[in-house]
Amino acid sequence: MKIPVTIIAIFLLATGKLFAAPLDTLSITGKLLKAPIYSQIANGYMHYDTITNEDKKLAYQTKAIKYTMLALHYFSRLKDSIGVRGCFNNLSKVYRSQKEYSQAKWFALQSNAISRAKGDVSGIISSLLDIASVKMDIKDYPLALTDLNEALKLATKNHLNRAESAVQLRFAILYNLTNNYDKGDVALKRHDFINDSIRKHDEALLAARIKAEEEFENKKKFYTANNTKLYNNLYFKRIASL
Protein backbone atom coordinates (compact mmCIF):
# COMPACT_ATOMS: atom_id res chain seq x y z
CA MET A 1 0.00 0.00 0.00
CA LYS A 2 1.60 3.26 -1.16
CA ILE A 3 0.29 6.75 -0.58
CA PRO A 4 1.26 9.01 -3.51
CA VAL A 5 3.00 12.25 -2.68
CA THR A 6 0.30 14.10 -4.65
CA ILE A 7 -2.34 13.01 -2.12
CA ILE A 8 -0.14 14.18 0.73
CA ALA A 9 0.36 17.51 -1.03
CA ILE A 10 -3.39 17.97 -1.49
CA PHE A 11 -3.91 17.26 2.22
CA LEU A 12 -1.26 19.78 3.18
CA LEU A 13 -2.78 22.37 0.86
CA ALA A 14 -6.21 21.79 2.39
CA THR A 15 -4.84 22.41 5.88
CA GLY A 16 -3.04 25.55 4.75
CA LYS A 17 0.41 24.30 5.66
CA LEU A 18 1.88 24.37 2.18
CA PHE A 19 1.28 28.00 1.19
CA ALA A 20 4.41 29.29 2.91
CA ALA A 21 6.64 26.49 1.53
CA PRO A 22 8.29 26.28 -1.92
CA LEU A 23 6.94 23.60 -4.22
CA ASP A 24 10.23 21.71 -4.35
CA THR A 25 9.78 20.69 -0.68
CA LEU A 26 7.08 18.23 -1.73
CA SER A 27 9.58 15.48 -2.56
CA ILE A 28 11.30 16.01 0.79
CA THR A 29 7.97 15.85 2.60
CA GLY A 30 7.22 12.58 0.83
CA LYS A 31 10.50 11.07 2.01
CA LEU A 32 9.88 12.22 5.59
CA LEU A 33 6.45 10.61 5.60
CA LYS A 34 7.53 7.30 4.12
CA ALA A 35 9.17 6.06 7.33
CA PRO A 36 6.11 6.41 9.61
CA ILE A 37 3.74 5.29 6.83
CA TYR A 38 5.68 2.07 6.20
CA SER A 39 6.00 1.57 9.95
CA GLN A 40 2.24 1.91 10.43
CA ILE A 41 1.57 -0.59 7.65
CA ALA A 42 4.07 -3.02 9.19
CA ASN A 43 2.44 -2.68 12.61
CA GLY A 44 -0.86 -3.73 11.08
CA TYR A 45 0.71 -6.99 9.94
CA MET A 46 2.41 -7.50 13.34
CA HIS A 47 -0.92 -8.86 14.64
CA TYR A 48 -0.18 -12.11 12.79
CA ASP A 49 -0.20 -13.98 16.11
CA THR A 50 -3.98 -13.54 16.28
CA ILE A 51 -4.44 -15.49 13.03
CA THR A 52 -5.09 -19.25 13.19
CA ASN A 53 -4.72 -20.03 9.48
CA GLU A 54 -1.05 -20.91 9.03
CA ASP A 55 -0.80 -19.79 5.38
CA LYS A 56 -2.38 -16.44 6.16
CA LYS A 57 -0.20 -16.04 9.25
CA LEU A 58 2.94 -16.66 7.17
CA ALA A 59 1.75 -14.12 4.59
CA TYR A 60 1.28 -11.55 7.35
CA GLN A 61 4.74 -12.28 8.75
CA THR A 62 6.29 -11.87 5.31
CA LYS A 63 4.56 -8.51 4.81
CA ALA A 64 5.49 -7.42 8.33
CA ILE A 65 9.15 -8.04 7.50
CA LYS A 66 8.86 -6.35 4.11
CA TYR A 67 7.30 -3.12 5.38
CA THR A 68 9.44 -3.03 8.51
CA MET A 69 12.55 -3.25 6.32
CA LEU A 70 11.23 -0.37 4.20
CA ALA A 71 10.54 1.68 7.33
CA LEU A 72 13.99 0.81 8.68
CA HIS A 73 15.59 2.12 5.50
CA TYR A 74 13.94 5.53 5.80
CA PHE A 75 14.30 5.80 9.58
CA SER A 76 18.02 5.13 9.11
CA ARG A 77 18.27 7.87 6.48
CA LEU A 78 16.53 10.25 8.88
CA LYS A 79 18.85 9.14 11.73
CA ASP A 80 15.73 8.42 13.80
CA SER A 81 17.08 6.01 16.43
CA ILE A 82 13.68 5.48 18.08
CA GLY A 83 12.15 4.51 14.75
CA VAL A 84 15.10 2.25 13.98
CA ARG A 85 14.79 0.56 17.37
CA GLY A 86 11.09 -0.06 16.84
CA CYS A 87 11.91 -1.75 13.53
CA PHE A 88 14.55 -3.92 15.20
CA ASN A 89 11.98 -4.98 17.82
CA ASN A 90 9.44 -5.93 15.15
CA LEU A 91 11.99 -7.90 13.15
CA SER A 92 13.21 -9.74 16.24
CA LYS A 93 9.66 -10.75 17.11
CA VAL A 94 8.80 -12.00 13.62
CA TYR A 95 12.03 -13.93 13.14
CA ARG A 96 11.61 -15.54 16.55
CA SER A 97 8.09 -16.60 15.56
CA GLN A 98 9.59 -18.17 12.44
CA LYS A 99 12.25 -19.89 14.58
CA GLU A 100 14.98 -17.94 12.82
CA TYR A 101 16.80 -17.52 16.10
CA SER A 102 20.08 -16.06 14.85
CA GLN A 103 18.28 -13.19 13.14
CA ALA A 104 15.93 -12.74 16.08
CA LYS A 105 18.81 -12.45 18.54
CA TRP A 106 20.80 -10.13 16.27
CA PHE A 107 17.97 -7.62 15.94
CA ALA A 108 17.24 -7.78 19.68
CA LEU A 109 20.92 -7.05 20.35
CA GLN A 110 20.79 -4.03 18.03
CA SER A 111 17.73 -2.74 19.89
CA ASN A 112 19.56 -3.25 23.17
CA ALA A 113 22.58 -1.31 21.89
CA ILE A 114 20.42 1.67 20.94
CA SER A 115 18.70 1.67 24.34
CA ARG A 116 22.06 1.56 26.12
CA ALA A 117 23.39 4.42 24.01
CA LYS A 118 20.31 6.49 24.90
CA GLY A 119 20.36 5.49 28.57
CA ASP A 120 16.80 4.17 28.20
CA VAL A 121 16.48 1.74 31.12
CA SER A 122 13.02 0.49 30.12
CA GLY A 123 14.27 -0.17 26.61
CA ILE A 124 17.32 -2.02 27.92
CA ILE A 125 15.15 -4.26 30.11
CA SER A 126 12.68 -4.96 27.30
CA SER A 127 15.43 -5.97 24.88
CA LEU A 128 17.16 -8.09 27.54
CA LEU A 129 13.89 -10.00 27.97
CA ASP A 130 13.71 -10.54 24.21
CA ILE A 131 17.31 -11.74 24.10
CA ALA A 132 16.75 -14.06 27.06
CA SER A 133 13.62 -15.48 25.42
CA VAL A 134 15.55 -16.34 22.26
CA LYS A 135 18.31 -17.95 24.32
CA MET A 136 15.71 -20.04 26.14
CA ASP A 137 14.32 -21.13 22.77
CA ILE A 138 17.76 -22.46 21.79
CA LYS A 139 18.29 -23.94 25.28
CA ASP A 140 21.12 -21.56 26.14
CA TYR A 141 19.80 -21.33 29.69
CA PRO A 142 22.91 -20.05 31.55
CA LEU A 143 23.24 -17.01 29.27
CA ALA A 144 19.49 -16.41 29.45
CA LEU A 145 19.80 -16.37 33.24
CA THR A 146 22.58 -13.76 32.99
CA ASP A 147 20.35 -11.49 30.90
CA LEU A 148 17.43 -11.90 33.30
CA ASN A 149 19.60 -11.13 36.32
CA GLU A 150 20.76 -7.88 34.70
CA ALA A 151 17.17 -6.99 33.79
CA LEU A 152 16.04 -7.66 37.37
CA LYS A 153 18.78 -5.45 38.82
CA LEU A 154 17.83 -2.58 36.51
CA ALA A 155 14.11 -2.96 37.25
CA THR A 156 14.51 -3.03 41.04
CA LYS A 157 17.13 -0.26 41.09
CA ASN A 158 14.88 2.06 39.09
CA HIS A 159 11.63 1.01 40.83
CA LEU A 160 10.06 -0.18 37.58
CA ASN A 161 7.38 -2.49 38.96
CA ARG A 162 5.80 -3.49 35.67
CA ALA A 163 9.21 -4.30 34.23
CA GLU A 164 10.09 -6.36 37.31
CA SER A 165 6.82 -8.28 36.93
CA ALA A 166 7.74 -9.13 33.32
CA VAL A 167 11.22 -10.22 34.43
CA GLN A 168 9.81 -12.47 37.16
CA LEU A 169 7.53 -14.14 34.62
CA ARG A 170 10.54 -14.90 32.42
CA PHE A 171 12.34 -16.30 35.45
CA ALA A 172 9.37 -18.58 36.10
CA ILE A 173 9.50 -19.83 32.50
CA LEU A 174 13.27 -20.38 32.65
CA TYR A 175 13.17 -22.25 35.96
CA ASN A 176 10.37 -24.51 34.74
CA LEU A 177 12.29 -25.24 31.54
CA THR A 178 15.28 -26.29 33.65
CA ASN A 179 13.11 -28.39 36.00
CA ASN A 180 13.76 -26.03 38.92
CA TYR A 181 10.09 -25.92 39.85
CA ASP A 182 10.50 -24.51 43.36
CA LYS A 183 12.26 -21.40 42.08
CA GLY A 184 9.74 -21.23 39.27
CA ASP A 185 6.89 -21.11 41.79
CA VAL A 186 8.65 -18.38 43.79
CA ALA A 187 9.17 -16.28 40.66
CA LEU A 188 5.57 -16.74 39.56
CA LYS A 189 4.25 -15.79 43.01
CA ARG A 190 6.43 -12.67 42.94
CA HIS A 191 5.07 -11.85 39.48
CA ASP A 192 1.48 -12.22 40.72
CA PHE A 193 2.18 -10.19 43.87
CA ILE A 194 3.64 -7.29 41.87
CA ASN A 195 0.72 -7.33 39.44
CA ASP A 196 -1.74 -7.31 42.33
CA SER A 197 0.07 -4.35 43.93
CA ILE A 198 0.02 -2.46 40.63
CA ARG A 199 -3.70 -3.16 40.22
CA LYS A 200 -4.50 -1.90 43.72
CA HIS A 201 -2.37 1.20 43.18
CA ASP A 202 -4.10 1.96 39.88
CA GLU A 203 -7.53 1.43 41.45
CA ALA A 204 -6.63 3.81 44.30
CA LEU A 205 -5.51 6.47 41.83
CA LEU A 206 -8.68 6.06 39.81
CA ALA A 207 -10.86 6.30 42.91
CA ALA A 208 -9.02 9.45 44.03
CA ARG A 209 -9.47 11.03 40.59
CA ILE A 210 -13.18 10.20 40.51
CA LYS A 211 -13.62 11.62 44.02
CA ALA A 212 -11.79 14.83 43.06
CA GLU A 213 -13.94 15.22 39.96
CA GLU A 214 -17.13 14.65 41.97
CA GLU A 215 -16.06 17.22 44.57
CA PHE A 216 -15.30 19.71 41.80
CA GLU A 217 -18.71 19.15 40.20
CA ASN A 218 -20.46 19.53 43.57
CA LYS A 219 -18.63 22.79 44.26
CA LYS A 220 -19.50 24.05 40.79
CA LYS A 221 -23.17 23.22 41.33
CA PHE A 222 -23.10 24.90 44.77
CA TYR A 223 -21.55 28.12 43.46
CA THR A 224 -23.84 28.14 40.43
CA ALA A 225 -26.92 27.75 42.64
CA ASN A 226 -25.72 30.49 45.02
CA ASN A 227 -24.93 32.87 42.18
CA THR A 228 -28.36 32.23 40.66
CA LYS A 229 -30.03 32.86 44.01
CA LEU A 230 -28.03 36.06 44.55
CA TYR A 231 -28.89 37.30 41.06
CA ASN A 232 -32.60 36.60 41.60
CA ASN A 233 -32.59 38.42 44.93
CA LEU A 234 -30.92 41.49 43.41
CA TYR A 235 -33.27 41.38 40.44
CA PHE A 236 -36.43 41.28 42.52
CA LYS A 237 -35.14 44.01 44.86
CA ARG A 238 -34.51 46.20 41.85
CA ILE A 239 -38.02 45.52 40.51
CA ALA A 240 -39.52 46.32 43.90
CA SER A 241 -37.70 49.65 44.06
CA LEU A 242 -39.09 50.83 40.73
C-alpha positions as CSV (number, residue, x, y, z in Angstrom):
1,M,0.0,0.0,0.0
2,K,1.6,3.3,-1.2
3,I,0.3,6.8,-0.6
4,P,1.3,9.0,-3.5
5,V,3.0,12.3,-2.7
6,T,0.3,14.1,-4.7
7,I,-2.3,13.0,-2.1
8,I,-0.1,14.2,0.7
9,A,0.4,17.5,-1.0
10,I,-3.4,18.0,-1.5
11,F,-3.9,17.3,2.2
12,L,-1.3,19.8,3.2
13,L,-2.8,22.4,0.9
14,A,-6.2,21.8,2.4
15,T,-4.8,22.4,5.9
16,G,-3.0,25.6,4.8
17,K,0.4,24.3,5.7
18,L,1.9,24.4,2.2
19,F,1.3,28.0,1.2
20,A,4.4,29.3,2.9
21,A,6.6,26.5,1.5
22,P,8.3,26.3,-1.9
23,L,6.9,23.6,-4.2
24,D,10.2,21.7,-4.4
25,T,9.8,20.7,-0.7
26,L,7.1,18.2,-1.7
27,S,9.6,15.5,-2.6
28,I,11.3,16.0,0.8
29,T,8.0,15.9,2.6
30,G,7.2,12.6,0.8
31,K,10.5,11.1,2.0
32,L,9.9,12.2,5.6
33,L,6.5,10.6,5.6
34,K,7.5,7.3,4.1
35,A,9.2,6.1,7.3
36,P,6.1,6.4,9.6
37,I,3.7,5.3,6.8
38,Y,5.7,2.1,6.2
39,S,6.0,1.6,10.0
40,Q,2.2,1.9,10.4
41,I,1.6,-0.6,7.7
42,A,4.1,-3.0,9.2
43,N,2.4,-2.7,12.6
44,G,-0.9,-3.7,11.1
45,Y,0.7,-7.0,9.9
46,M,2.4,-7.5,13.3
47,H,-0.9,-8.9,14.6
48,Y,-0.2,-12.1,12.8
49,D,-0.2,-14.0,16.1
50,T,-4.0,-13.5,16.3
51,I,-4.4,-15.5,13.0
52,T,-5.1,-19.2,13.2
53,N,-4.7,-20.0,9.5
54,E,-1.1,-20.9,9.0
55,D,-0.8,-19.8,5.4
56,K,-2.4,-16.4,6.2
57,K,-0.2,-16.0,9.3
58,L,2.9,-16.7,7.2
59,A,1.8,-14.1,4.6
60,Y,1.3,-11.5,7.3
61,Q,4.7,-12.3,8.7
62,T,6.3,-11.9,5.3
63,K,4.6,-8.5,4.8
64,A,5.5,-7.4,8.3
65,I,9.2,-8.0,7.5
66,K,8.9,-6.3,4.1
67,Y,7.3,-3.1,5.4
68,T,9.4,-3.0,8.5
69,M,12.5,-3.2,6.3
70,L,11.2,-0.4,4.2
71,A,10.5,1.7,7.3
72,L,14.0,0.8,8.7
73,H,15.6,2.1,5.5
74,Y,13.9,5.5,5.8
75,F,14.3,5.8,9.6
76,S,18.0,5.1,9.1
77,R,18.3,7.9,6.5
78,L,16.5,10.2,8.9
79,K,18.8,9.1,11.7
80,D,15.7,8.4,13.8
81,S,17.1,6.0,16.4
82,I,13.7,5.5,18.1
83,G,12.1,4.5,14.8
84,V,15.1,2.3,14.0
85,R,14.8,0.6,17.4
86,G,11.1,-0.1,16.8
87,C,11.9,-1.8,13.5
88,F,14.5,-3.9,15.2
89,N,12.0,-5.0,17.8
90,N,9.4,-5.9,15.1
91,L,12.0,-7.9,13.2
92,S,13.2,-9.7,16.2
93,K,9.7,-10.8,17.1
94,V,8.8,-12.0,13.6
95,Y,12.0,-13.9,13.1
96,R,11.6,-15.5,16.6
97,S,8.1,-16.6,15.6
98,Q,9.6,-18.2,12.4
99,K,12.3,-19.9,14.6
100,E,15.0,-17.9,12.8
101,Y,16.8,-17.5,16.1
102,S,20.1,-16.1,14.8
103,Q,18.3,-13.2,13.1
104,A,15.9,-12.7,16.1
105,K,18.8,-12.5,18.5
106,W,20.8,-10.1,16.3
107,F,18.0,-7.6,15.9
108,A,17.2,-7.8,19.7
109,L,20.9,-7.1,20.4
110,Q,20.8,-4.0,18.0
111,S,17.7,-2.7,19.9
112,N,19.6,-3.3,23.2
113,A,22.6,-1.3,21.9
114,I,20.4,1.7,20.9
115,S,18.7,1.7,24.3
116,R,22.1,1.6,26.1
117,A,23.4,4.4,24.0
118,K,20.3,6.5,24.9
119,G,20.4,5.5,28.6
120,D,16.8,4.2,28.2
121,V,16.5,1.7,31.1
122,S,13.0,0.5,30.1
123,G,14.3,-0.2,26.6
124,I,17.3,-2.0,27.9
125,I,15.1,-4.3,30.1
126,S,12.7,-5.0,27.3
127,S,15.4,-6.0,24.9
128,L,17.2,-8.1,27.5
129,L,13.9,-10.0,28.0
130,D,13.7,-10.5,24.2
131,I,17.3,-11.7,24.1
132,A,16.8,-14.1,27.1
133,S,13.6,-15.5,25.4
134,V,15.6,-16.3,22.3
135,K,18.3,-18.0,24.3
136,M,15.7,-20.0,26.1
137,D,14.3,-21.1,22.8
138,I,17.8,-22.5,21.8
139,K,18.3,-23.9,25.3
140,D,21.1,-21.6,26.1
141,Y,19.8,-21.3,29.7
142,P,22.9,-20.0,31.6
143,L,23.2,-17.0,29.3
144,A,19.5,-16.4,29.4
145,L,19.8,-16.4,33.2
146,T,22.6,-13.8,33.0
147,D,20.4,-11.5,30.9
148,L,17.4,-11.9,33.3
149,N,19.6,-11.1,36.3
150,E,20.8,-7.9,34.7
151,A,17.2,-7.0,33.8
152,L,16.0,-7.7,37.4
153,K,18.8,-5.4,38.8
154,L,17.8,-2.6,36.5
155,A,14.1,-3.0,37.3
156,T,14.5,-3.0,41.0
157,K,17.1,-0.3,41.1
158,N,14.9,2.1,39.1
159,H,11.6,1.0,40.8
160,L,10.1,-0.2,37.6
161,N,7.4,-2.5,39.0
162,R,5.8,-3.5,35.7
163,A,9.2,-4.3,34.2
164,E,10.1,-6.4,37.3
165,S,6.8,-8.3,36.9
166,A,7.7,-9.1,33.3
167,V,11.2,-10.2,34.4
168,Q,9.8,-12.5,37.2
169,L,7.5,-14.1,34.6
170,R,10.5,-14.9,32.4
171,F,12.3,-16.3,35.5
172,A,9.4,-18.6,36.1
173,I,9.5,-19.8,32.5
174,L,13.3,-20.4,32.7
175,Y,13.2,-22.3,36.0
176,N,10.4,-24.5,34.7
177,L,12.3,-25.2,31.5
178,T,15.3,-26.3,33.6
179,N,13.1,-28.4,36.0
180,N,13.8,-26.0,38.9
181,Y,10.1,-25.9,39.9
182,D,10.5,-24.5,43.4
183,K,12.3,-21.4,42.1
184,G,9.7,-21.2,39.3
185,D,6.9,-21.1,41.8
186,V,8.6,-18.4,43.8
187,A,9.2,-16.3,40.7
188,L,5.6,-16.7,39.6
189,K,4.2,-15.8,43.0
190,R,6.4,-12.7,42.9
191,H,5.1,-11.9,39.5
192,D,1.5,-12.2,40.7
193,F,2.2,-10.2,43.9
194,I,3.6,-7.3,41.9
195,N,0.7,-7.3,39.4
196,D,-1.7,-7.3,42.3
197,S,0.1,-4.4,43.9
198,I,0.0,-2.5,40.6
199,R,-3.7,-3.2,40.2
200,K,-4.5,-1.9,43.7
201,H,-2.4,1.2,43.2
202,D,-4.1,2.0,39.9
203,E,-7.5,1.4,41.5
204,A,-6.6,3.8,44.3
205,L,-5.5,6.5,41.8
206,L,-8.7,6.1,39.8
207,A,-10.9,6.3,42.9
208,A,-9.0,9.4,44.0
209,R,-9.5,11.0,40.6
210,I,-13.2,10.2,40.5
211,K,-13.6,11.6,44.0
212,A,-11.8,14.8,43.1
213,E,-13.9,15.2,40.0
214,E,-17.1,14.7,42.0
215,E,-16.1,17.2,44.6
216,F,-15.3,19.7,41.8
217,E,-18.7,19.1,40.2
218,N,-20.5,19.5,43.6
219,K,-18.6,22.8,44.3
220,K,-19.5,24.1,40.8
221,K,-23.2,23.2,41.3
222,F,-23.1,24.9,44.8
223,Y,-21.6,28.1,43.5
224,T,-23.8,28.1,40.4
225,A,-26.9,27.8,42.6
226,N,-25.7,30.5,45.0
227,N,-24.9,32.9,42.2
228,T,-28.4,32.2,40.7
229,K,-30.0,32.9,44.0
230,L,-28.0,36.1,44.5
231,Y,-28.9,37.3,41.1
232,N,-32.6,36.6,41.6
233,N,-32.6,38.4,44.9
234,L,-30.9,41.5,43.4
235,Y,-33.3,41.4,40.4
236,F,-36.4,41.3,42.5
237,K,-35.1,44.0,44.9
238,R,-34.5,46.2,41.8
239,I,-38.0,45.5,40.5
240,A,-39.5,46.3,43.9
241,S,-37.7,49.6,44.1
242,L,-39.1,50.8,40.7
